[in-house]
C-alpha cells in the first residue's frame, strides 16, 4: 500500500515537472535547432549554411 502511494506521488511530481517545462518552452523552438550558422552567424533556413558549405577547410590538400 505504501509503495502504491509513493508511486502515485512520484507520478504526480513527474507530471508537474513536464507541465512546467511545456509551458516555459518557446513554441517556435523545433528540435532545438538554431537559425544561425555556428561558424559565420548567418541566418539560415535549412540544416546547412550556403556560405560555409562551399568553404570547407581541406588543410591544404
mmJSON file of the N, C-alpha and C atoms, coordinates in Angstrom:
{"data_MODEL":{"atom_site":{
"group_PDB":["ATOM","ATOM","ATOM","ATOM","ATOM","ATOM","ATOM","ATOM","ATOM","ATOM","ATOM","ATOM","ATOM","ATOM","ATOM","ATOM","ATOM","ATOM","ATOM","ATOM","ATOM","ATOM","ATOM","ATOM","ATOM","ATOM","ATOM","ATOM","ATOM","ATOM","ATOM","ATOM","ATOM","ATOM","ATOM","ATOM","ATOM","ATOM","ATOM","ATOM","ATOM","ATOM","ATOM","ATOM","ATOM","ATOM","ATOM","ATOM","ATOM","ATOM","ATOM","ATOM","ATOM","ATOM","ATOM","ATOM","ATOM","ATOM","ATOM","ATOM","ATOM","ATOM","ATOM","ATOM","ATOM","ATOM","ATOM","ATOM","ATOM","ATOM","ATOM","ATOM","ATOM","ATOM","ATOM","ATOM","ATOM","ATOM","ATOM","ATOM","ATOM","ATOM","ATOM","ATOM","ATOM","ATOM","ATOM","ATOM","ATOM","ATOM","ATOM","ATOM","ATOM","ATOM","ATOM","ATOM","ATOM","ATOM","ATOM","ATOM","ATOM","ATOM","ATOM","ATOM","ATOM","ATOM","ATOM","ATOM","ATOM","ATOM","ATOM","ATOM","ATOM","ATOM","ATOM","ATOM","ATOM","ATOM","ATOM","ATOM","ATOM","ATOM","ATOM","ATOM","ATOM","ATOM","ATOM","ATOM","ATOM","ATOM","ATOM","ATOM","ATOM","ATOM","ATOM","ATOM","ATOM","ATOM","ATOM","ATOM","ATOM","ATOM","ATOM","ATOM","ATOM","ATOM","ATOM","ATOM","ATOM","ATOM","ATOM","ATOM","ATOM","ATOM","ATOM","ATOM","ATOM","ATOM","ATOM","ATOM","ATOM","ATOM","ATOM","ATOM","ATOM","ATOM","ATOM","ATOM","ATOM","ATOM","ATOM","ATOM","ATOM","ATOM","ATOM","ATOM","ATOM","ATOM","ATOM","ATOM","ATOM","ATOM","ATOM"],
"id":[1,2,3,4,5,6,7,8,9,10,11,12,13,14,15,16,17,18,19,20,21,22,23,24,25,26,27,28,29,30,31,32,33,34,35,36,37,38,39,40,41,42,43,44,45,46,47,48,49,50,51,52,53,54,55,56,57,58,59,60,61,62,63,64,65,66,67,68,69,70,71,72,73,74,75,76,77,78,79,80,81,82,83,84,85,86,87,88,89,90,91,92,93,94,95,96,97,98,99,100,101,102,103,104,105,106,107,108,109,110,111,112,113,114,115,116,117,118,119,120,121,122,123,124,125,126,127,128,129,130,131,132,133,134,135,136,137,138,139,140,141,142,143,144,145,146,147,148,149,150,151,152,153,154,155,156,157,158,159,160,161,162,163,164,165,166,167,168,169,170,171,172,173,174,175,176,177,178,179,180,181,182,183],
"type_symbol":["N","C","C","N","C","C","N","C","C","N","C","C","N","C","C","N","C","C","N","C","C","N","C","C","N","C","C","N","C","C","N","C","C","N","C","C","N","C","C","N","C","C","N","C","C","N","C","C","N","C","C","N","C","C","N","C","C","N","C","C","N","C","C","N","C","C","N","C","C","N","C","C","N","C","C","N","C","C","N","C","C","N","C","C","N","C","C","N","C","C","N","C","C","N","C","C","N","C","C","N","C","C","N","C","C","N","C","C","N","C","C","N","C","C","N","C","C","N","C","C","N","C","C","N","C","C","N","C","C","N","C","C","N","C","C","N","C","C","N","C","C","N","C","C","N","C","C","N","C","C","N","C","C","N","C","C","N","C","C","N","C","C","N","C","C","N","C","C","N","C","C","N","C","C","N","C","C","N","C","C","N","C","C"],
"label_atom_id":["N","CA","C","N","CA","C","N","CA","C","N","CA","C","N","CA","C","N","CA","C","N","CA","C","N","CA","C","N","CA","C","N","CA","C","N","CA","C","N","CA","C","N","CA","C","N","CA","C","N","CA","C","N","CA","C","N","CA","C","N","CA","C","N","CA","C","N","CA","C","N","CA","C","N","CA","C","N","CA","C","N","CA","C","N","CA","C","N","CA","C","N","CA","C","N","CA","C","N","CA","C","N","CA","C","N","CA","C","N","CA","C","N","CA","C","N","CA","C","N","CA","C","N","CA","C","N","CA","C","N","CA","C","N","CA","C","N","CA","C","N","CA","C","N","CA","C","N","CA","C","N","CA","C","N","CA","C","N","CA","C","N","CA","C","N","CA","C","N","CA","C","N","CA","C","N","CA","C","N","CA","C","N","CA","C","N","CA","C","N","CA","C","N","CA","C","N","CA","C","N","CA","C","N","CA","C","N","CA","C","N","CA","C"],
"label_alt_id":[null,null,null,null,null,null,null,null,null,null,null,null,null,null,null,null,null,null,null,null,null,null,null,null,null,null,null,null,null,null,null,null,null,null,null,null,null,null,null,null,null,null,null,null,null,null,null,null,null,null,null,null,null,null,null,null,null,null,null,null,null,null,null,null,null,null,null,null,null,null,null,null,null,null,null,null,null,null,null,null,null,null,null,null,null,null,null,null,null,null,null,null,null,null,null,null,null,null,null,null,null,null,null,null,null,null,null,null,null,null,null,null,null,null,null,null,null,null,null,null,null,null,null,null,null,null,null,null,null,null,null,null,null,null,null,null,null,null,null,null,null,null,null,null,null,null,null,null,null,null,null,null,null,null,null,null,null,null,null,null,null,null,null,null,null,null,null,null,null,null,null,null,null,null,null,null,null,null,null,null,null,null,null],
"label_comp_id":["UNK","UNK","UNK","UNK","UNK","UNK","UNK","UNK","UNK","UNK","UNK","UNK","UNK","UNK","UNK","UNK","UNK","UNK","UNK","UNK","UNK","UNK","UNK","UNK","UNK","UNK","UNK","UNK","UNK","UNK","UNK","UNK","UNK","UNK","UNK","UNK","UNK","UNK","UNK","UNK","UNK","UNK","UNK","UNK","UNK","UNK","UNK","UNK","UNK","UNK","UNK","UNK","UNK","UNK","UNK","UNK","UNK","UNK","UNK","UNK","UNK","UNK","UNK","UNK","UNK","UNK","UNK","UNK","UNK","UNK","UNK","UNK","UNK","UNK","UNK","UNK","UNK","UNK","UNK","UNK","UNK","UNK","UNK","UNK","UNK","UNK","UNK","UNK","UNK","UNK","UNK","UNK","UNK","UNK","UNK","UNK","UNK","UNK","UNK","UNK","UNK","UNK","UNK","UNK","UNK","UNK","UNK","UNK","UNK","UNK","UNK","UNK","UNK","UNK","UNK","UNK","UNK","UNK","UNK","UNK","UNK","UNK","UNK","UNK","UNK","UNK","UNK","UNK","UNK","UNK","UNK","UNK","UNK","UNK","UNK","UNK","UNK","UNK","UNK","UNK","UNK","UNK","UNK","UNK","UNK","UNK","UNK","UNK","UNK","UNK","UNK","UNK","UNK","UNK","UNK","UNK","UNK","UNK","UNK","UNK","UNK","UNK","UNK","UNK","UNK","UNK","UNK","UNK","UNK","UNK","UNK","UNK","UNK","UNK","UNK","UNK","UNK","UNK","UNK","UNK","UNK","UNK","UNK"],
"label_asym_id":["A","A","A","A","A","A","A","A","A","A","A","A","A","A","A","A","A","A","A","A","A","A","A","A","A","A","A","A","A","A","A","A","A","A","A","A","A","A","A","A","A","A","A","A","A","A","A","A","A","A","A","A","A","A","A","A","A","A","A","A","A","A","A","A","A","A","A","A","A","A","A","A","A","A","A","A","A","A","A","A","A","A","A","A","A","A","A","A","A","A","A","A","A","A","A","A","A","A","A","A","A","A","A","A","A","A","A","A","A","A","A","A","A","A","A","A","A","A","A","A","A","A","A","A","A","A","A","A","A","A","A","A","A","A","A","A","A","A","A","A","A","A","A","A","A","A","A","A","A","A","A","A","A","A","A","A","A","A","A","A","A","A","A","A","A","A","A","A","A","A","A","A","A","A","A","A","A","A","A","A","A","A","A"],
"label_entity_id":["1","1","1","1","1","1","1","1","1","1","1","1","1","1","1","1","1","1","1","1","1","1","1","1","1","1","1","1","1","1","1","1","1","1","1","1","1","1","1","1","1","1","1","1","1","1","1","1","1","1","1","1","1","1","1","1","1","1","1","1","1","1","1","1","1","1","1","1","1","1","1","1","1","1","1","1","1","1","1","1","1","1","1","1","1","1","1","1","1","1","1","1","1","1","1","1","1","1","1","1","1","1","1","1","1","1","1","1","1","1","1","1","1","1","1","1","1","1","1","1","1","1","1","1","1","1","1","1","1","1","1","1","1","1","1","1","1","1","1","1","1","1","1","1","1","1","1","1","1","1","1","1","1","1","1","1","1","1","1","1","1","1","1","1","1","1","1","1","1","1","1","1","1","1","1","1","1","1","1","1","1","1","1"],
"label_seq_id":[1,1,1,2,2,2,3,3,3,4,4,4,5,5,5,6,6,6,7,7,7,8,8,8,9,9,9,10,10,10,11,11,11,12,12,12,13,13,13,14,14,14,15,15,15,16,16,16,17,17,17,18,18,18,19,19,19,20,20,20,21,21,21,22,22,22,23,23,23,24,24,24,25,25,25,26,26,26,27,27,27,28,28,28,29,29,29,30,30,30,31,31,31,32,32,32,33,33,33,34,34,34,35,35,35,36,36,36,37,37,37,38,38,38,39,39,39,40,40,40,41,41,41,42,42,42,43,43,43,44,44,44,45,45,45,46,46,46,47,47,47,48,48,48,49,49,49,50,50,50,51,51,51,52,52,52,53,53,53,54,54,54,55,55,55,56,56,56,57,57,57,58,58,58,59,59,59,60,60,60,61,61,61],
"pdbx_PDB_ins_code":[null,null,null,null,null,null,null,null,null,null,null,null,null,null,null,null,null,null,null,null,null,null,null,null,null,null,null,null,null,null,null,null,null,null,null,null,null,null,null,null,null,null,null,null,null,null,null,null,null,null,null,null,null,null,null,null,null,null,null,null,null,null,null,null,null,null,null,null,null,null,null,null,null,null,null,null,null,null,null,null,null,null,null,null,null,null,null,null,null,null,null,null,null,null,null,null,null,null,null,null,null,null,null,null,null,null,null,null,null,null,null,null,null,null,null,null,null,null,null,null,null,null,null,null,null,null,null,null,null,null,null,null,null,null,null,null,null,null,null,null,null,null,null,null,null,null,null,null,null,null,null,null,null,null,null,null,null,null,null,null,null,null,null,null,null,null,null,null,null,null,null,null,null,null,null,null,null,null,null,null,null,null,null],
"Cartn_x":[0.814,0.0,0.865,1.906,2.794,3.525,3.916,4.602,3.702,2.444,1.488,1.369,1.329,1.251,2.517,3.666,4.934,4.956,4.499,4.471,3.524,2.407,1.468,2.08,2.763,3.403,4.501,5.305,6.368,5.743,4.675,3.993,3.452,2.883,2.36,3.494,4.621,5.775,6.292,6.403,6.892,5.941,4.655,3.672,3.745,3.911,4.013,5.247,6.381,7.608,7.435,6.823,6.623,5.676,4.647,3.721,4.43,5.267,6.009,6.978,7.684,8.607,7.86,6.69,5.898,5.443,5.043,4.56,5.69,6.908,8.035,8.775,8.55,9.242,8.615,9.469,9.017,8.355,7.157,6.5,7.215,8.065,8.791,10.096,10.472,11.693,11.4,11.888,11.651,12.946,12.955,14.104,15.371,15.252,16.415,17.386,16.936,17.822,17.911,19.122,19.313,19.127,18.72,18.557,19.798,20.86,22.108,23.203,24.098,25.235,26.225,26.811,27.767,29.083,29.454,30.738,30.661,29.703,29.697,28.573,27.557,26.48,25.373,25.395,24.365,23.069,21.938,20.65,20.368,20.076,19.85,18.439,17.907,16.58,16.63,17.734,17.842,18.875,19.407,20.371,21.794,22.06,23.416,23.459,24.576,24.784,25.315,24.704,25.179,26.567,26.94,28.27,29.356,29.124,30.133,30.159,29.118,29.06,30.151,30.414,31.413,32.825,32.953,34.259,34.73,34.756,35.212,36.731,37.236,38.679,39.24,40.248,40.813,42.246,42.776,44.13,45.178,44.963,45.954,46.021,45.082,45.118,44.268],
"Cartn_y":[-1.193,0.0,1.269,1.234,2.389,2.571,1.467,1.529,2.158,1.865,2.447,3.96,4.39,5.826,6.561,5.922,6.527,6.628,5.601,5.621,6.699,6.882,7.932,9.311,9.493,10.784,11.093,10.092,10.293,10.612,9.951,10.222,11.638,12.102,13.475,14.488,14.222,15.126,15.171,14.017,13.969,14.715,14.513,15.199,16.706,17.128,18.561,19.17,18.483,18.985,19.078,18.079,18.104,19.221,19.482,20.57,21.916,22.087,23.346,23.525,22.454,22.549,22.875,22.305,22.554,24.011,24.566,25.947,26.95,26.617,27.548,27.434,26.367,26.169,27.041,27.677,28.511,27.624,27.955,27.106,27.102,28.067,28.098,27.315,26.824,26.03,24.603,24.266,22.95,22.156,21.108,20.206,20.908,22.065,22.751,23.26,23.45,23.916,25.434,25.94,27.375,27.792,29.029,29.536,30.268,30.265,30.92,29.88,30.163,29.29,29.426,28.309,28.339,28.992,28.917,29.465,30.957,31.349,32.735,33.578,32.966,33.717,34.141,33.671,33.995,33.265,33.94,33.304,32.337,31.074,30.044,29.482,28.917,28.329,26.806,26.231,24.778,24.289,23.099,22.495,22.963,23.393,23.785,25.258,25.881,27.274,27.332,28.136,28.194,28.828,29.714,30.331,29.36,28.664,27.762,26.414,26.092,24.811,24.733,25.859,25.876,26.147,26.619,26.981,25.977,24.715,23.702,23.725,23.522,23.523,22.183,22.192,20.938,20.734,21.651,21.56,21.491,22.19,22.287,21.095,20.2,19.0,19.233],
"Cartn_z":[0.0,0.0,0.0,0.827,0.904,-0.424,-1.037,-2.324,-3.395,-3.341,-4.281,-4.083,-2.837,-2.558,-2.995,-2.795,-3.238,-4.762,-5.456,-6.924,-7.434,-6.785,-7.188,-6.974,-5.849,-5.561,-6.571,-6.917,-7.919,-9.271,-9.626,-10.893,-10.955,-9.848,-9.809,-9.944,-9.303,-9.407,-10.845,-11.487,-12.87,-13.803,-13.649,-14.495,-14.272,-13.034,-12.736,-13.398,-13.323,-13.95,-15.46,-16.074,-17.524,-17.948,-17.169,-17.492,-17.394,-16.375,-16.227,-17.389,-17.78,-18.916,-20.208,-20.392,-21.593,-21.67,-20.536,-20.556,-20.729,-20.311,-20.419,-21.746,-22.503,-23.773,-24.85,-25.646,-26.75,-27.807,-28.281,-29.279,-30.632,-30.872,-32.142,-32.087,-30.949,-30.805,-31.262,-32.433,-33.001,-32.933,-32.187,-32.046,-31.578,-31.031,-30.503,-31.551,-32.779,-33.847,-33.82,-34.016,-34.131,-35.585,-35.78,-37.131,-37.585,-36.775,-37.145,-37.326,-38.268,-38.519,-37.362,-36.942,-35.837,-36.239,-37.511,-37.961,-38.27,-39.124,-39.598,-39.007,-38.405,-37.784,-38.726,-39.962,-40.939,-40.588,-40.761,-40.517,-41.666,-41.324,-42.341,-42.181,-43.256,-43.237,-43.189,-43.599,-43.617,-42.632,-42.886,-41.979,-42.271,-43.506,-43.887,-44.269,-43.961,-44.328,-45.761,-46.63,-48.009,-48.131,-47.201,-47.256,-46.818,-45.724,-45.171,-45.882,-46.612,-47.324,-48.383,-49.055,-50.129,-49.614,-48.405,-47.857,-46.805,-47.156,-46.222,-46.143,-44.943,-44.751,-45.185,-46.054,-46.545,-46.064,-45.25,-44.717,-45.816,-46.923,-47.987,-48.909,-48.823,-49.668,-50.88],
"occupancy":[1.0,1.0,1.0,1.0,1.0,1.0,1.0,1.0,1.0,1.0,1.0,1.0,1.0,1.0,1.0,1.0,1.0,1.0,1.0,1.0,1.0,1.0,1.0,1.0,1.0,1.0,1.0,1.0,1.0,1.0,1.0,1.0,1.0,1.0,1.0,1.0,1.0,1.0,1.0,1.0,1.0,1.0,1.0,1.0,1.0,1.0,1.0,1.0,1.0,1.0,1.0,1.0,1.0,1.0,1.0,1.0,1.0,1.0,1.0,1.0,1.0,1.0,1.0,1.0,1.0,1.0,1.0,1.0,1.0,1.0,1.0,1.0,1.0,1.0,1.0,1.0,1.0,1.0,1.0,1.0,1.0,1.0,1.0,1.0,1.0,1.0,1.0,1.0,1.0,1.0,1.0,1.0,1.0,1.0,1.0,1.0,1.0,1.0,1.0,1.0,1.0,1.0,1.0,1.0,1.0,1.0,1.0,1.0,1.0,1.0,1.0,1.0,1.0,1.0,1.0,1.0,1.0,1.0,1.0,1.0,1.0,1.0,1.0,1.0,1.0,1.0,1.0,1.0,1.0,1.0,1.0,1.0,1.0,1.0,1.0,1.0,1.0,1.0,1.0,1.0,1.0,1.0,1.0,1.0,1.0,1.0,1.0,1.0,1.0,1.0,1.0,1.0,1.0,1.0,1.0,1.0,1.0,1.0,1.0,1.0,1.0,1.0,1.0,1.0,1.0,1.0,1.0,1.0,1.0,1.0,1.0,1.0,1.0,1.0,1.0,1.0,1.0,1.0,1.0,1.0,1.0,1.0,1.0],
"B_iso_or_equiv":[0.0,0.0,0.0,0.0,0.0,0.0,0.0,0.0,0.0,0.0,0.0,0.0,0.0,0.0,0.0,0.0,0.0,0.0,0.0,0.0,0.0,0.0,0.0,0.0,0.0,0.0,0.0,0.0,0.0,0.0,0.0,0.0,0.0,0.0,0.0,0.0,0.0,0.0,0.0,0.0,0.0,0.0,0.0,0.0,0.0,0.0,0.0,0.0,0.0,0.0,0.0,0.0,0.0,0.0,0.0,0.0,0.0,0.0,0.0,0.0,0.0,0.0,0.0,0.0,0.0,0.0,0.0,0.0,0.0,0.0,0.0,0.0,0.0,0.0,0.0,0.0,0.0,0.0,0.0,0.0,0.0,0.0,0.0,0.0,0.0,0.0,0.0,0.0,0.0,0.0,0.0,0.0,0.0,0.0,0.0,0.0,0.0,0.0,0.0,0.0,0.0,0.0,0.0,0.0,0.0,0.0,0.0,0.0,0.0,0.0,0.0,0.0,0.0,0.0,0.0,0.0,0.0,0.0,0.0,0.0,0.0,0.0,0.0,0.0,0.0,0.0,0.0,0.0,0.0,0.0,0.0,0.0,0.0,0.0,0.0,0.0,0.0,0.0,0.0,0.0,0.0,0.0,0.0,0.0,0.0,0.0,0.0,0.0,0.0,0.0,0.0,0.0,0.0,0.0,0.0,0.0,0.0,0.0,0.0,0.0,0.0,0.0,0.0,0.0,0.0,0.0,0.0,0.0,0.0,0.0,0.0,0.0,0.0,0.0,0.0,0.0,0.0,0.0,0.0,0.0,0.0,0.0,0.0],
"pdbx_formal_charge":[null,null,null,null,null,null,null,null,null,null,null,null,null,null,null,null,null,null,null,null,null,null,null,null,null,null,null,null,null,null,null,null,null,null,null,null,null,null,null,null,null,null,null,null,null,null,null,null,null,null,null,null,null,null,null,null,null,null,null,null,null,null,null,null,null,null,null,null,null,null,null,null,null,null,null,null,null,null,null,null,null,null,null,null,null,null,null,null,null,null,null,null,null,null,null,null,null,null,null,null,null,null,null,null,null,null,null,null,null,null,null,null,null,null,null,null,null,null,null,null,null,null,null,null,null,null,null,null,null,null,null,null,null,null,null,null,null,null,null,null,null,null,null,null,null,null,null,null,null,null,null,null,null,null,null,null,null,null,null,null,null,null,null,null,null,null,null,null,null,null,null,null,null,null,null,null,null,null,null,null,null,null,null],
"auth_seq_id":[1,1,1,2,2,2,3,3,3,4,4,4,5,5,5,6,6,6,7,7,7,8,8,8,9,9,9,10,10,10,11,11,11,12,12,12,13,13,13,14,14,14,15,15,15,16,16,16,17,17,17,18,18,18,19,19,19,20,20,20,21,21,21,22,22,22,23,23,23,24,24,24,25,25,25,26,26,26,27,27,27,28,28,28,29,29,29,30,30,30,31,31,31,32,32,32,33,33,33,34,34,34,35,35,35,36,36,36,37,37,37,38,38,38,39,39,39,40,40,40,41,41,41,42,42,42,43,43,43,44,44,44,45,45,45,46,46,46,47,47,47,48,48,48,49,49,49,50,50,50,51,51,51,52,52,52,53,53,53,54,54,54,55,55,55,56,56,56,57,57,57,58,58,58,59,59,59,60,60,60,61,61,61],
"auth_comp_id":["UNK","UNK","UNK","UNK","UNK","UNK","UNK","UNK","UNK","UNK","UNK","UNK","UNK","UNK","UNK","UNK","UNK","UNK","UNK","UNK","UNK","UNK","UNK","UNK","UNK","UNK","UNK","UNK","UNK","UNK","UNK","UNK","UNK","UNK","UNK","UNK","UNK","UNK","UNK","UNK","UNK","UNK","UNK","UNK","UNK","UNK","UNK","UNK","UNK","UNK","UNK","UNK","UNK","UNK","UNK","UNK","UNK","UNK","UNK","UNK","UNK","UNK","UNK","UNK","UNK","UNK","UNK","UNK","UNK","UNK","UNK","UNK","UNK","UNK","UNK","UNK","UNK","UNK","UNK","UNK","UNK","UNK","UNK","UNK","UNK","UNK","UNK","UNK","UNK","UNK","UNK","UNK","UNK","UNK","UNK","UNK","UNK","UNK","UNK","UNK","UNK","UNK","UNK","UNK","UNK","UNK","UNK","UNK","UNK","UNK","UNK","UNK","UNK","UNK","UNK","UNK","UNK","UNK","UNK","UNK","UNK","UNK","UNK","UNK","UNK","UNK","UNK","UNK","UNK","UNK","UNK","UNK","UNK","UNK","UNK","UNK","UNK","UNK","UNK","UNK","UNK","UNK","UNK","UNK","UNK","UNK","UNK","UNK","UNK","UNK","UNK","UNK","UNK","UNK","UNK","UNK","UNK","UNK","UNK","UNK","UNK","UNK","UNK","UNK","UNK","UNK","UNK","UNK","UNK","UNK","UNK","UNK","UNK","UNK","UNK","UNK","UNK","UNK","UNK","UNK","UNK","UNK","UNK"],
"auth_asym_id":["A","A","A","A","A","A","A","A","A","A","A","A","A","A","A","A","A","A","A","A","A","A","A","A","A","A","A","A","A","A","A","A","A","A","A","A","A","A","A","A","A","A","A","A","A","A","A","A","A","A","A","A","A","A","A","A","A","A","A","A","A","A","A","A","A","A","A","A","A","A","A","A","A","A","A","A","A","A","A","A","A","A","A","A","A","A","A","A","A","A","A","A","A","A","A","A","A","A","A","A","A","A","A","A","A","A","A","A","A","A","A","A","A","A","A","A","A","A","A","A","A","A","A","A","A","A","A","A","A","A","A","A","A","A","A","A","A","A","A","A","A","A","A","A","A","A","A","A","A","A","A","A","A","A","A","A","A","A","A","A","A","A","A","A","A","A","A","A","A","A","A","A","A","A","A","A","A","A","A","A","A","A","A"],
"auth_atom_id":["N","CA","C","N","CA","C","N","CA","C","N","CA","C","N","CA","C","N","CA","C","N","CA","C","N","CA","C","N","CA","C","N","CA","C","N","CA","C","N","CA","C","N","CA","C","N","CA","C","N","CA","C","N","CA","C","N","CA","C","N","CA","C","N","CA","C","N","CA","C","N","CA","C","N","CA","C","N","CA","C","N","CA","C","N","CA","C","N","CA","C","N","CA","C","N","CA","C","N","CA","C","N","CA","C","N","CA","C","N","CA","C","N","CA","C","N","CA","C","N","CA","C","N","CA","C","N","CA","C","N","CA","C","N","CA","C","N","CA","C","N","CA","C","N","CA","C","N","CA","C","N","CA","C","N","CA","C","N","CA","C","N","CA","C","N","CA","C","N","CA","C","N","CA","C","N","CA","C","N","CA","C","N","CA","C","N","CA","C","N","CA","C","N","CA","C","N","CA","C","N","CA","C","N","CA","C","N","CA","C","N","CA","C"],
"pdbx_PDB_model_num":[1,1,1,1,1,1,1,1,1,1,1,1,1,1,1,1,1,1,1,1,1,1,1,1,1,1,1,1,1,1,1,1,1,1,1,1,1,1,1,1,1,1,1,1,1,1,1,1,1,1,1,1,1,1,1,1,1,1,1,1,1,1,1,1,1,1,1,1,1,1,1,1,1,1,1,1,1,1,1,1,1,1,1,1,1,1,1,1,1,1,1,1,1,1,1,1,1,1,1,1,1,1,1,1,1,1,1,1,1,1,1,1,1,1,1,1,1,1,1,1,1,1,1,1,1,1,1,1,1,1,1,1,1,1,1,1,1,1,1,1,1,1,1,1,1,1,1,1,1,1,1,1,1,1,1,1,1,1,1,1,1,1,1,1,1,1,1,1,1,1,1,1,1,1,1,1,1,1,1,1,1,1,1]
}}}
